[in-house]
Amino acid sequence: MKFSHDSESVAGKMLAADPGLMDPNFMQTLVFVAEHNEQGAFGLVMNRPTGKKVGEITKIPEMTDELLEIGVMIGGPVRPDNLLVALFFKGSSSHEIECKVDAPLDEAVAVLRSGDGWVRAFSGYTGWGEGQLDGELKQKAWKICPVDPVVFEEKYAGGIWSVFVNDDERWRTLINYLPKDPSSN
């Protein structure tokens, strides 16, 4: 989607923070950009798990056991006290992912049960005002990357930034050999 004479939308893509980006909110982060248009951009940090489950953070009666067991990620510095649930769906290609934020809980449960996508919970989100992300992209603060479904595997979250920022594709051949619980390795 093109929205101005010199900017192209990066919605549906990953941003890998440049190694020189020292802002503690974004240092070594991977951000999924859910929206990017002339008004600004909205994204979710995908590689900062809190170590907590939804059920440890909130007690919403409508939440099912499946939803209460979802791990919570630090979604970004904006409104970190808000919990949001996002649904991610595969697009027409393996690197095309669509995101739906704050979907009804019954829809989130249906996605969990069907396996037709991913449901993730985030504490806060990332936001950019008009032209702000475009400026950061021009300054090379972010590397634009295709989305890979591995970002939805919470167990890999802590170490995945470096493979995105360095274009190291060797890990793909090894993913089937990794332990189910990397902490026991």
N, C-alpha and C positions, 0 to 999 in steps of 0.2 A: 504494500500500500504506500503510495507516494502522497505526501501531504503538503509539500511546499517546493519551491523551485530548487532548493539545494539540500533538502533533508529527505531521507527515506525512513519509513517506520521500521523499527526493530522489534515490533510486537511479535510474540511467539518465538523469540530467540533468547539465547543465554548471553549474559554479559559476564565475562571473567575480568575481575579487577586486575589492572596492570600491577606488576610487582612493586612499582614505585608509588602506588596509591597508599598513602599512609593514614588516611582517615580511619580511625579505629572502628567506625561503623561499617566500613566496606573493605578493609584490608583483607586480602585473600578470600574474597567472596565470589560466589556464583549467583547471579540474579536472573530469574526468569522474568522477562518483560511481558506482562499480561496486556498492557495498553500503552500505546505510544502514538500521539497525534499532535496537532498544533497547539493544544491546550497544555500538554505536558506528558508525563509518563507515570506508570504504576507498575511496580514489580515486587517480587518476593524472593528473599534470600533463600537459597536451596541447600546450603551446606553448613548451617549452624544449628545443630540440634540442641535443645534445651536439656535433654535427658529426662524430660517429664512427658507423661501421657496426658491427653485431654482430660481424663477423669481426675487427675491430680490438680488441675487448674480450675475446672469449672464443674458445677453440679446442675447442669440444665436437665430438668426431668425428661424432656423429649428425646434425649440422646440415648441411643441404643448401646449395648455393651461393645459392639464393633467400633462405634465412633469414640467411645471413651478410651479405647486402647490405642488410638492413633497417637504417634509421637508428635510433639510440638516442636516446630522450628522457630528460630528467631527470624521473623520475616523482614525486619528492617527497623530503623530508628523511629519511624512515624507511628504514633499511637501504640507503643509497645504493650500497653495494658489491655488492648483489645485483641480478642481471639477471633481469627477468621478461618473459615474452612473453604478450601479451594478444590475444585474438581479439575483434573487434567485428562484430556482425551487425545488419543493418537489421531493425526490427520491423515492425509492421503499418502504421505511418504514417512519413512522411519524417523526423519528429523523434523517432522511437523507436529507440534503439540498445541492444542487449544486449551485455554484456561477459563473456567467459570468460577467467579468468586462469590461467596455468600449464597450458594445455592440452598434451596430448602433441604432440611435434614433428611427427609425421606428420599430425595434424589441422591444424596451422598450415600445413604445406606444401600440403595439400589446399585450404585456404581461399585461399592465395596463387595457386594454379594455376587455381582455379575462378572467382575474382573475386567470390565470393558474400559477401564481407565484407572486413575489413581486419585485417592482422596488424601489431602494433606492439611494439617492445621498449622497456623502461623500466629505468633505473637507479634503483632505489628506488621508493617509493610514498608516498602521503599517508594518514595514519590519524588518526582521532579516537576518543577513549574515549567511554564512556557519557555521553550528554547534551552532549558538548563541541561537536559541530557544531550541534546545536539551539541552543545558547547563542550561538554565533557568528552563526547566521542571525537570531536575535532582535536581535542588536546591529547587524545590517545590514553585517557584514563581507564578506558574499558576496551576489551577485545570482544568483538561480536563473534559468537560461536553458534553452530547449530545445536539444537537440543538433543540430548541423548537420554533415553529412558533410564539409564543408570542413575541419573540425578534423583530418581524417585526411590532409590534404595537407601534408606536411612543409614544402614550399616557402612556405606561407603562415603557418607557425607564429609567426614573429617579430612579425608585425604584426596578428594576428587578435584579440587581447584587447580592443583599443579598440572594435572594432565590436560585440562582445558587451556590453560594459559600457555603451556609449552608445546602444544600440538603433538603430544606424545601419544601415538595410537597403539603402541605395543601392548598396553593393558587389555585391549579388546580381545586379543587371542588367549588371554589368561583368565578371563572373567568366569568361565565355566569351571575352573579349577580352584577358585577362591573358596575358603570355608564359609559355611552359612553364618557363623559368628566370628568375624575377624578378630575380636578381642581374645579369642581362645587360641589364636595362632602363635 
